[in-house]
Amino acid sequence: MTRITIDPITRIEGHLRIDCEVENGKVTNAWASGQMWRGIELILQGRDPRDAWIFTQRICGVCTTVHAITSVRAVENALDLEVPLNAQYIRNMIMAAHGVHDHIVHFYHLTGLDWVDIVSALKADPVATAKLGASLSDYPHNGVPEIRKVQEKLAAFVNTGQLGVFASGYWGHPAMRLPPEVNLLAAAHYLQALEYQRAANKIVTILGSKTPHIQNLAVGGVANPINPESQSTLTLERLFAIKAEIDKLGEFVNEALIPDVGAVGALYAEWAQYGAGVTNYLSVPDMPLDTKGTQFELPGGYIDGGDVATFKEISGYQDQYFRDGVKESVKHAWYEYQGGDRALHPYDGQTNPKYTDFQDEGKYSWVKAPTFYDKRAQVGPLANVLAMYAAGHEPTKRHLTRLLSIASTVAGSEIPLAALHSTLGRVAARAVRAAVLYESLQNQWQLLMDNIANRDFDTFNRPVFPKGEVRGFGFHEAPRGTLSHWTVINNGKIANYQAVVPTTWNAGPRDDDEQLGPYEASLLDNPVADAELPLEVLRTVHSFDPCLACAIHMVDTKNRPIVRVKAA
């Protein structure tokens, strides 16, 4: 038996450590450990609830908008506050654009390099590569001149003795086996994706004033005034500028991302057998279409044991089934609960650090272990795509059918829906969700335009805080999965605040009942060809798109200065 420790896991946000025991070329045991403490809950105690979203989006430098939107939803839920339609549509557009951006980056710039051998692309024939691209889709940037230019750029990297952003890859690893032409096509799209993800970010910037860390939100709506007579507001000119950026995204998502994921997945078809892990799936509805959060464009719910027939819908922001099901355990996390060790509901959650060093059988992570009705649940695009499929969501079924069709054609045999319960399935689901979010982005833009045409210019409903205690939760189906914020407000001030984030669900350690978290469970039986080069472990972990900064943080109790900036 060999012990592997990968610390830190790279190409993610934050500090994640993975420990594995490997025997006879397979993982037999695993531990996922977050290596920083999150203290945002303590920072928020006693503060004005209207300011919470400003703080919570500083949880992460990548997932900024998702925490902002979820925070204002939590406070609005506590106040039973309606949100004007224009504000809902603007928020939805920001979320959809952010999601498309995130999914493009995940495949091409983060996890794709676990499957694509960049060095091998130097051996490819550009003409054959262009022909391959044309066989997969009508994407207009697969021409020979563009493909050849990319290959020359890669060769220039190699000739300098440096691979730049492609350094430190597992090039030549025995688990890398794509043909050179597939590697070159993926490398070309890697570079092109840099421009397309910028288009998505421009949409967020125009509506949110900046990104990361948008500035336009408010409890009760958004700070985007609409006045067709004023150039200083959200004008038709700005809205049509947004539409131009939306249109740019479509060709890449539908004609590059979907075919690339389908083709790469088909050529690694055996990976549909690995990485399933926890197959209880949790997702939430999103893109609200009314002022109360009772109607949604994108459905969500819970699936038990991977069986889509068990799908149970989560209906909206007042859903008791979701509200009552969430708990967090700290039995194996570096925290302690006053009054008992058993898992607590987020309204009663505590953030009391108790560091013990890494203990295989004890505490070994700064990440708590969430459960849904005492079961571990996987969250993320796979959970959401399966839920939307089970709910009969037409765009999801259409894009998923197309991706599986492309993969089946390349593989030469039919790939079933059950193959999604895997490492590859999580990667595939992100591509499907990117296509679904792109359509939602188009739809939300049109809904906003139509509502403005009806002379509705409202974007804000002022909140009023009652005396005494109120409680509320907000949720959002973020790029990495179900995100929820929970707040207890007493006399207009935050008495308690807890964030249960996607990477907490997936990266959490063992719980009160010793159930493994999704990362840990997904690694069991994973193949490992070379314990010194554990690429296969990274493939499965990266398929979740970890964001440990959301699950954990770091604090210096002595308040020492970290950096000083002096004006010249």
For each residue, the residues with C-beta under 8 A, 3 or more apart:
1: 21 22 23 28
2: 21 22 23 531
3: 19 20 21 22
4: 18 19 20 21 22 528 531 534 537
5: 17 18 19
6: 9 17 18 19 20 534 537 538
7: 17 18 35
8: 15 16 17 35
9: 6 12 16 17 18 538 541 542 546
10: 168
11: 109 110 111 113 542
12: 9 16 110 542 545 546 547 548
13: 60 61 62 63 546 547 548 549 550
14: 34 36 60 503 546 547 548 549 550 551 552
15: 8 34 35 36 548 552
16: 8 9 12 32 33 34 35 507 541 546 548
17: 5 6 7 8 9 32 33 34 35
18: 4 5 6 7 9 30 31 32 33 519 523 537 541
19: 3 4 5 6 30 31 33
20: 3 4 6 27 29 30 31 523 528 534 537
21: 1 2 3 4 27 28 29 30
22: 1 2 3 4 25 26 27 28 528 531
23: 1 2 26 28
24:
25: 22 527 528 529
26: 22 23 525 526 527 528
27: 20 21 22 30 523 524 525 526 528 537
28: 1 21 22 23 524
29: 20 21 524
30: 18 19 20 21 27 516 519 520 521 523 524
31: 18 19 20 360 364 365 509 520
32: 16 17 18 365 367 507 508 509 517 519 520
33: 16 17 18 19 358 364 365 366 367 509
34: 14 15 16 17 365 366 367 507 548 551 552
35: 7 8 15 16 17 366 548 552
36: 14 15 366 548 549 552 553 554
37: 334 353 366 552 553 554 555
38: 41 59 351 366 499 551 552 553
39: 42 43 351 353 553 555
40: 43 44 55 56 58 59 497 499 553
41: 38 44 45 349 351 496 497 498 499
42: 39 45 351
43: 39 40 47 55
44: 40 41 47 52 55 56 494 497
45: 41 42 494 495 496 497
46: 493 494
47: 43 44 51 52 55 493 494
48: 51 52 492 493 494
49: 52 75 78 219 465 487 489 492 493 494
50: 75 218 219 463
51: 47 48 54 55
52: 44 47 48 49 55 56 71 72 74 75 485 487 494 497
53: 56 57 67 68 69 71 72 75 217 219
54: 51 57 58 68
55: 40 43 44 47 51 52 58
56: 40 44 52 53 59 67 68 70 71 485 499
57: 53 54 60 64 65 67 68 71 212 213 214
58: 40 54 55 64 213
59: 38 40 56 63 67 499 501 549 550 553
60: 13 14 57 63 64 67 547 549 550
61: 13 64 212 549
62: 13 102 212 547 549
63: 13 59 60 66 67 478 479 480 483 501 547 549 550
64: 57 58 60 61 67 68 211 212 213 214
65: 57 68 69 94 95 98 204 208 211 212 214
66: 63 69 70 95 98 476 478 479 483
67: 53 56 57 59 60 63 64 70 71 483 485 499 550
68: 53 54 56 57 64 65 71 72 213 214 217
69: 53 65 66 72 73 91 94 95 217 474 476
70: 56 66 67 73 74 474 475 476 478 483 484 485 499
71: 52 53 56 57 67 68 74 75 474 485
72: 52 53 68 69 75 76 217 218 219 220 474
73: 69 70 76 77 293 317 474 475 476 485
74: 52 70 71 77 78 472 473 474 484 485 486 487
75: 49 50 52 53 71 72 78 79 81 219 463 472 474 487 489
76: 72 73 79 81 83 219 220 463 472 474
77: 73 74 80 81 293 317 318 472 473 474
78: 49 74 75 470 471 472 487 489
79: 75 76 219 463 464 465 466 470 472
80: 77
81: 75 76 77 219 220 461 463
82: 291 292 461
83: 76 87 88 220 221 288 291 293 461
84: 87 88 221 291 456 458 459 460 461
85: 88 89 290 291 447 451 456 458
86: 89 90 221 222 224 226 448 451 452 456 457 458 459
87: 83 84 90 91 220 221 222 224 458 459 460
88: 83 84 85 91 92 288 289 290 291
89: 85 86 92 93 444 445 447 448 451
90: 86 87 93 94 207 216 222 224 234 448 459
91: 69 87 88 94 95 217 222
92: 88 89 95 96 286 287 288 297 440 444
93: 89 90 96 97 203 207 242 441 444 445 448
94: 65 69 90 91 97 98 203 204 207 208 214
95: 65 66 69 91 92 98 99 286 287 476
96: 92 93 99 100 287 437 438 440 441 444
97: 93 94 100 101 200 201 203 204 246 441
98: 65 66 94 95 101 102 200 204 211 479
99: 95 96 102 103 433 434 437 478 479
100: 96 97 103 104 200 249 253 434 437 438 441
101: 97 98 104 105 197 200 201 204
102: 62 98 99 105 106 479 480 545
103: 99 100 106 107 257 381 430 431 433 434 437 479
104: 100 101 107 108 193 196 197 200 252 253 257 434
105: 101 102 108 109 110 193 197
106: 102 103 109 110 111 430 479 545
107: 103 104 110 111 112 257 260 261 427 430 431
108: 104 105 112 186 189 190 193 257
109: 11 105 106 112 113 190 193 194
110: 11 12 105 106 107 113 542 545
111: 11 106 107 114 115 427 539 542 543 545
112: 107 108 109 115 116 186 190 264
113: 11 109 110 116 118 166 169
114: 111 170 535 538 539 542
115: 111 112 176 178 264 268 539
116: 112 113 121 176 178 182 183 186 187 190 264
117: 120 121 169 171 172 173 176 178 183
118: 113 121 154 163 166 169 171 183 187
119: 122 158 163 169 171 172
120: 117 123 124 171 172 176 178 180 183
121: 116 117 118 124 151 154 180 183 184 186 187
122: 119 151 154 155 158 180
123: 120 180
124: 120 121 128 129 151 179 180 181 183 184
125: 128 129 180 181
126: 129 130 144 147 148 151 184
127: 130 131 144
128: 124 125 131 132 181
129: 124 125 126 132 133 142 147 181 184 185 188
130: 126 127 133 134 142 143 144 147
131: 127 128 134 135
132: 128 129 135 136 181 182 185
133: 129 130 136 137 139 142 147 185
134: 130 131 137 138 142
135: 131 132
136: 132 133 139 259 260 262 263 406
137: 133 134 142 254 255 256 258 259
138: 134 255
139: 133 136 142 251 252 255 256 259
140: 143 251 255
141: 146 188 192 256
142: 129 130 133 134 137 139 146 147 185 188
143: 130 140 146 147
144: 126 127 130 147 148
145: 148 149
146: 141 142 143 149 150 188
147: 126 129 130 133 142 143 144 150 151 184 185 188
148: 126 144 145 151 152
149: 145 146 152 153
150: 146 147 153 154 184 187 188 191
151: 121 122 124 126 147 148 154 155 184 187
152: 148 149 155 156
153: 149 150 156 157 191
154: 118 121 122 150 151 157 158 166 187
155: 122 151 152 158 159
156: 152 153 159 160
157: 153 154 160 162 163 164 166
158: 119 122 154 155 161 163
159: 155 156
160: 156 157
161: 158
162: 157 167
163: 118 119 157 158 166 167 169
164: 157 167
165:
166: 113 118 154 157 163 169
167: 162 163 164
168: 10
169: 113 117 118 119 163 166
170: 114 173 175 176 533 535
171: 117 118 119 120 176
172: 117 119 120 176
173: 117 170 176 529 530 533 535
174: 177 529 530
175: 170 527 529 535 536 539
176: 115 116 117 120 170 171 172 173 535
177: 174 267 268
178: 115 116 117 120 182 183 186 264 267 268
179: 124 182 183 267
180: 120 121 122 123 124 125 183 184
181: 124 125 128 129 132 184 185
182: 116 132 178 179 185 186 263 264 267
183: 116 117 118 120 121 124 178 179 180 186 187
184: 121 124 126 129 147 150 151 180 181 187 188
185: 129 132 133 142 147 181 182 188 189 260
186: 108 112 116 121 178 182 183 189 190 260 264
187: 116 118 121 150 151 154 183 184 190 191
188: 129 141 142 146 147 150 184 185 191 192
189: 108 185 186 192 193 256 257 260
190: 108 109 112 116 186 187 193 194
191: 150 153 187 188 194
192: 141 188 189 195 196 252 256
193: 104 105 108 109 189 190 196 197 252 256
194: 109 190 191 197 198
195: 192 198 199
196: 104 192 193 199 200 248 249 252
197: 101 104 105 193 194 200 201
198: 194 195 201 202
199: 195 196 202 203 245 248 249
200: 97 98 100 101 104 196 197 203 204 245 249
201: 97 101 197 198 204 205 211
202: 198 199 205 206 245
203: 93 94 97 199 200 206 207 242 245 246 441
204: 65 94 97 98 101 200 201 207 208 211 214
205: 201 202 208 209 210 211
206: 202 203 238 241 242 245
207: 90 93 94 203 204 214 216 224 234 242
208: 65 94 204 205 211 214 215 216 217
209: 205 214 215 216
210: 205 213 214 215
211: 64 65 98 201 204 205 208 214
212: 57 61 62 64 65
213: 57 58 64 68 210
214: 57 64 65 68 94 204 207 208 209 210 211 217
215: 208 209 210 223
216: 90 207 208 209 222 223 224
217: 53 68 69 72 91 208 214 222 223
218: 50 72 221 222 223 460
219: 49 50 53 72 75 76 79 81 463
220: 72 76 81 83 87 460 461 462 463
221: 83 84 86 87 218 458 459 460 461
222: 86 87 90 91 216 217 218 459 460
223: 215 216 217 218 459 460
224: 86 87 90 207 216 233 234 459
225: 230 233 234 457 459
226: 86 233 234 452 457 459
227: 230 233 457
228: 235 236 452
229:
230: 225 227 233 235
231: 235 237
232:
233: 224 225 226 227 230
234: 90 207 224 225 226 238 239
235: 228 230 231 238 239
236: 228 239 240
237: 231 240 241
238: 206 234 235 241 242
239: 234 235 236 242 243 445 448 449
240: 236 237 243 244
241: 206 237 238 244 245
242: 93 203 206 207 238 239 245 246 445
243: 239 240 246 247 445
244: 240 241 247 248
245: 199 200 202 203 206 241 242 248 249
246: 97 203 242 243 249 250 438 441 442 445
247: 243 244 250
248: 196 199 244 245 251 252
249: 100 196 199 200 245 246 252 253 438 441
250: 246 247 253 254 438 442
251: 139 140 248 254 255 256
252: 104 139 192 193 196 248 249 255 256 257
253: 100 104 249 250 256 257 258 434 435 438
254: 137 250 251 257 258 435 438
255: 137 138 139 140 251 252 258 259
256: 137 139 141 189 192 193 251 252 253 259 260
257: 103 104 107 108 189 252 253 254 260 261 431 434 435
258: 137 253 254 255 261 262 399 402 403 406 431 432 435
259: 136 137 139 255 256 262 263 406
260: 107 136 185 186 189 256 257 263 264 431
261: 107 257 258 264 265 403 427 428 430 431
262: 136 258 259 265 266 402 403 404 405 406 407 410 428 431
263: 136 182 259 260 266 267 406 407 410
264: 112 115 116 178 182 186 260 261 267 268
265: 261 262 268 269 271 272 407 415 424 427 428
266: 262 263 269 406 407 408 409 410 411 415
267: 177 178 179 182 263 264 410 411
268: 115 177 178 264 265 271 424
269: 265 266 272 407 411 415 424
270: 273 274
271: 265 268 274 275 422 423 424 539
272: 265 269 415 419 422 424 425
273: 270 422
274: 270 271 422 423 525 526 527 536 540
275: 271 422 423 424 425 426 522 523 526 539 540 543
276: 279 306 421 422 425 522
277: 378 516 518 519 520 521 522 523 524
278: 376 377 378 516 517 518 521 522
279: 276 303 305 306 378 421
280: 302 303 304 305 306 372 375 376 377 378
281: 302 303 306 377 378 379 382 383 386 387
282: 302 372 377 378 379 383 481 482 505
283: 300 301 302 314 379 383 384 387 388 477 481 482
284: 300 314 322 475 476 477 482 484
285: 296 298 299 300 301 313 314 315 316 477
286: 92 95 296 297 298 300 476 477
287: 92 95 96 296 297 298 440 444
288: 83 88 92 293 294 295 296 316 317
289: 88 295 296 297 447
290: 85 88 293 294 295
291: 82 83 84 85 88
292: 82 316 317
293: 73 77 83 288 290 296 316 317 318
294: 288 290 315 316 317 318
295: 288 289 290 316
296: 285 286 287 288 289 293 299 300 316
297: 92 286 287 289 440 443 444
298: 285 286 287 384 388 393 436 440 477
299: 285 296 313 387 388 391 393
300: 283 284 285 286 296 313 314 384 387 388 477 482
301: 283 285 311 312 313 314 387 390 391
302: 280 281 282 283 310 311 312 314 321 325 372 377 387
303: 279 280 281 306 307 308 310 311 312 383 386 387 390
304: 280 307 310 312 375
305: 279 280 310
306: 276 279 280 281 303 418 421
307: 303 304 310
308: 303 311 386 389 390 417
309: 390
310: 302 303 304 305 307
311: 301 302 303 308 387 390 391
312: 301 302 303 304 321
313: 285 299 300 301 391
314: 283 284 285 300 301 302 319 321 322
315: 285 294 318 319 321
316: 285 288 292 293 294 295 296 319
317: 73 77 288 292 293 294 473 474 475
318: 77 293 294 315
319: 314 315 316 322 323
320: 323 324
321: 302 312 314 315 324 325
322: 284 314 319 325 326 475 484
323: 319 320 326 473
324: 320 321 345
325: 302 321 322 372 373
326: 322 323 345 346 370 371 372 484 500
327: 343 344 345 346 370 371 374
328: 343 344 346 349 368 369 370 371 498 500 504
329: 332 333 342 343 368 369 370 371 508 511 512
330: 333 335 336 337 341 343 368 369
331: 341 363 369 510 511 512
332: 329 362 363 364 365 369 509 510 511
333: 329 330 363 365 366 367 368 369 508 509
334: 37 353 354 355 356 363 364 365 366
335: 330 350 351 352 353 354 368
336: 330 341 352 354
337: 330 340 341 342 344 350 352
338: 350 352
339:
340: 337
341: 330 331 336 337 512
342: 329 337 512
343: 327 328 329 330 369 371 374 511 512
344: 327 328 337 348 349 350
345: 324 326 327 348 349
346: 326 327 328 349 473 484 486 498 500
347: 471 486 488 496 498
348: 344 345 496
349: 41 328 344 345 346 486 496 498
350: 335 337 338 344
351: 38 39 41 42 335 498
352: 335 336 337 338
353: 37 39 334 335
354: 334 335 336 363
355: 334 363
356: 334 359 362 363
357:
358: 33 364
359: 356 362 363 364
360: 31 364
361:
362: 332 356 359
363: 331 332 333 334 354 355 356 359
364: 31 33 332 334 358 359 360 509
365: 31 32 33 34 332 333 334 507 508 509
366: 33 34 35 36 37 38 333 334 551 552
367: 32 33 34 333 503 504 507 508 509 548 551 552
368: 328 329 330 333 335 504 508
369: 328 329 330 331 332 333 343 376 508 509 510 511 512 517
370: 326 327 328 329 377 500 504 505 508
371: 326 327 328 329 343 374 375 376 377 511 515
372: 280 282 302 325 326 375 376 377
373: 325
374: 327 343 371 513
375: 280 304 371 372 515
376: 278 280 369 371 372 508 511 515 516 517 518 521
377: 278 280 281 282 302 370 371 372 383 505 518
378: 277 278 279 280 281 282 382 383 481 505 506 518
379: 281 282 283 383 480 481 482 502 505 506
380: 383 384 426 429 480 481 502 506 544 545
381: 103 384 385 426 429 430 432 433 479 481
382: 281 378 385 386 420 421 425 426 429
383: 281 282 283 303 377 378 379 380 386 387 481 482
384: 283 298 300 380 381 387 388 429 433 477 481
385: 381 382 388 389 396 400 420 429 432 433 436
386: 281 303 308 382 383 389 390 420 429
387: 281 283 299 300 301 302 303 311 383 384 390 391
388: 283 298 299 300 384 385 391 393 396 436
389: 308 385 386 392 393 396 397 400 417
390: 301 303 308 309 311 386 387
391: 299 301 311 313 387 388
392: 389 397
393: 298 299 388 389 396 397 436
394: 397 398
395: 398 399 435 436 439 440
396: 385 388 389 393 399 400 432 436
397: 389 392 393 394 400 401
398: 394 395 401 402
399: 258 395 396 402 403 432 435 436
400: 385 389 396 397 403 404 417 432
401: 397 398 404 405
402: 258 262 398 399 405 406
403: 258 261 262 399 400 406 407 428 431 432
404: 262 400 401 407 408 415 416 417
405: 262 401 402 408 409
406: 136 258 259 262 263 266 402 403 409 410
407: 262 263 265 266 269 403 404 410 411 415 428
408: 266 404 405 411 412 413 414 415
409: 266 405 406 412
410: 262 263 266 267 406 407
411: 266 267 269 407 408 415
412: 408 409
413: 408
414: 408
415: 265 266 269 272 404 407 408 411 419
416: 404 419
417: 308 389 400 404 420
418: 306 421
419: 272 415 416 422 424 425
420: 382 385 386 417 425 428 429
421: 276 279 306 382 418 425
422: 271 272 273 274 275 276 419 425 426
423: 271 274 275 426 427 522 526 539 540 543
424: 265 268 269 271 272 275 419 427 428 543
425: 272 275 276 382 419 420 421 422 428 429
426: 275 380 381 382 422 423 429 430 543 544
427: 107 111 261 265 423 424 430 431 543
428: 261 262 265 403 407 420 424 425 431 432
429: 380 381 382 384 385 386 420 425 426 432 433
430: 103 106 107 261 381 426 427 433 434 479 545
431: 103 107 257 258 260 261 262 403 427 428 434 435
432: 258 381 385 396 399 400 403 428 429 435 436
433: 99 103 381 384 385 429 430 436 437
434: 99 100 103 104 253 257 430 431 437 438
435: 253 254 257 258 395 399 431 432 438 439
436: 298 385 388 393 395 396 399 432 433 439 440
437: 96 99 100 103 433 434 440 441
438: 96 100 246 249 250 253 254 434 435 441 442
439: 395 435 436 442 443
440: 92 96 287 297 298 395 436 437 443 444
441: 93 96 97 100 203 246 249 437 438 444 445
442: 246 250 438 439 445 446
443: 297 439 440 446 447
444: 89 92 93 96 287 297 440 441 447 448
445: 89 93 239 242 243 246 441 442 448 449
446: 442 443 449 450
447: 85 89 289 443 444 450 451
448: 86 89 90 93 239 444 445 451 452
449: 239 445 446 452 453
450: 446 447 453 454
451: 85 86 89 447 448 454 456
452: 86 226 228 448 449 455 456 457
453: 449 450
454: 450 451
455: 452
456: 84 85 86 451 452
457: 86 225 226 227 452
458: 84 85 86 87 221 461
459: 84 86 87 90 221 222 223 224 225 226
460: 84 87 218 220 221 222 223
461: 81 82 83 84 220 221 458
462: 220
463: 50 75 76 79 81 219 220
464: 79
465: 49 79 470 489 491 492
466: 79 470
467: 491
468: 490 491
469: 488 489 490 491 495
470: 78 79 465 466 488 489
471: 78 347 486 487 488 489
472: 74 75 76 77 78 79 486 487 489
473: 74 77 317 323 346 484 485 486 487
474: 69 70 71 72 73 74 75 76 77 317 484 485
475: 70 73 284 317 322 482 483 484 485
476: 66 69 70 73 95 284 286 483 484
477: 283 284 285 286 298 300 384 481 482 483
478: 63 66 70 99 481 482 483 501 502
479: 63 66 98 99 102 103 106 381 430 545
480: 63 102 379 380 483 501 502 503 506 544 545 546 547 550
481: 282 283 378 379 380 381 383 384 477 478 502 505 506
482: 282 283 284 300 379 383 475 477 478 502 505
483: 63 66 67 70 475 476 477 478 480 499 500 501 502
484: 70 74 284 322 326 346 473 474 475 476 499 500
485: 52 56 67 70 71 73 74 473 474 475 497 498 499 500
486: 74 346 347 349 471 472 473 496 497 498 499 500
487: 49 52 74 75 78 471 472 473 494 496 497
488: 347 469 470 471 494 495 496 497
489: 49 75 78 465 469 470 471 472 492 493 494 495
490: 468 469 493 495
491: 465 467 468 469
492: 48 49 465 489
493: 46 47 48 49 489 490
494: 44 45 46 47 48 49 52 487 488 489 497
495: 45 469 488 489 490
496: 41 45 347 348 349 486 487 488
497: 40 41 44 45 52 485 486 487 488 494
498: 41 328 346 347 349 351 485 486
499: 38 40 41 56 59 67 70 483 484 485 486 504 550
500: 326 328 346 370 483 484 485 486 504 505
501: 59 63 478 480 483 504 505 547 550 551
502: 379 380 478 480 481 482 483 505 506 547 550
503: 14 367 480 506 507 544 546 547 548 550 551
504: 328 367 368 370 499 500 501 507 508 550 551
505: 282 370 377 378 379 481 482 500 501 502 508 518
506: 378 379 380 480 481 502 503 517 518 519 544 546
507: 16 32 34 365 367 503 504 517 518 519 544 546 548 551
508: 32 329 333 365 367 368 369 370 376 504 505 511 517 518 551
509: 31 32 33 332 333 364 365 367 369 517 520
510: 331 332 369 514 515 516 517 520
511: 329 331 332 343 369 371 376 508 514 515 517
512: 329 331 341 342 343 369
513: 374
514: 510 511
515: 371 375 376 510 511
516: 30 277 278 376 510 520 521 524
517: 32 278 369 376 506 507 508 509 510 511 520 521
518: 277 278 376 377 378 505 506 507 508 521 522 544
519: 18 30 32 277 506 507 522 523 541 544 546
520: 30 31 32 277 509 510 516 517 523 524
521: 30 277 278 376 516 517 518 524
522: 275 276 277 278 423 518 519 526 540 541 543 544
523: 18 20 27 30 275 277 519 520 526 537 540 541
524: 27 28 29 30 277 516 520 521
525: 26 27 274
526: 26 27 274 275 423 522 523 536 537 540
527: 25 26 175 274 536
528: 4 20 22 25 26 27 531 534 536 537
529: 25 173 174 175 533 535 536
530: 173 174 533 534 535
531: 2 4 22 528 534
532:
533: 170 173 529 530
534: 4 6 20 528 530 531 537 538
535: 114 170 173 175 176 529 530 538 539
536: 175 274 526 527 528 529 539 540
537: 4 6 18 20 27 523 526 528 534 540 541
538: 6 9 114 534 535 541 542
539: 111 114 115 175 271 275 423 535 536 542 543
540: 274 275 423 522 523 526 536 537 543
541: 9 16 18 519 522 523 537 538 544 546
542: 9 11 12 110 111 114 538 539 545 546
543: 111 275 423 424 426 427 522 539 540
544: 380 426 480 503 506 507 518 519 522 541
545: 12 102 106 110 111 380 430 479 480 542
546: 9 12 13 14 16 480 503 506 507 519 541 542
547: 12 13 14 60 62 63 480 501 502 503 550 551
548: 12 13 14 15 16 34 35 36 367 503 507 551 552
549: 13 14 36 59 60 61 62 63 552 553
550: 13 14 59 60 63 67 480 499 501 502 503 504 547
551: 14 34 38 366 367 501 503 504 507 508 547 548
552: 14 15 34 35 36 37 38 366 367 548 549
553: 36 37 38 39 40 59 549
554: 36 37
555: 37 39
556: 559 560 562
557:
558:
559: 556
560: 556
561: 564
562: 556
563:
564: 561
565:
566:
567:
568:
